[in-house]
Amino acid sequence: MKARRCVLPGSCVCQLEDFDLPDAPPTGGYLMEIHASLISPGTELGSYRRTGEGSSPYPVGYTAVGRVVAADAAADQSLKGKEVFLFPEDDRQSECHASHRTVGPG
């Protein structure tokens, strides 16, 4: 599916980009439609002000609120259609400033 997300392509530059997202959630996971997202001021402001040239644009966004639009067969089906708060952990702590996001098990 086509989705949109916020990326930081360089110092003090922010832009929206289209990206491909799997139509189905990951095994045991979910597909969310994001309604609102939050920032981590220290991390994202530091990233926004980064000075290194040649860095690839990368998606940002710390937490989000949205609706679960699909659940993998191994996931809790009762969450489909419900509004949830998403607080990703570790390496998944990004990509919440987007129209949609997949979420792993949990």
Sequence and secondary structure as in RCSB ss.txt:
>XXXX:A:sequence
MKARRCVLPGSCVCQLEDFDLPDAPPTGGYLMEIHASLISPGTELGSYRRTGEGSSPYPVGYTAVGRVVAADAAA
DQSLKGKEVFLFPEDDRQSECHASHRTVGPG
>XXXX:A:secstr
 EEEEEEEEETTEEEEEEEE  SS  TT EEEEEEEEE  HHHHHHHHT   TT   EE  SEEEEEEEEE TTS
 GGGTT EEEE   GGGS   SBSEEEE   
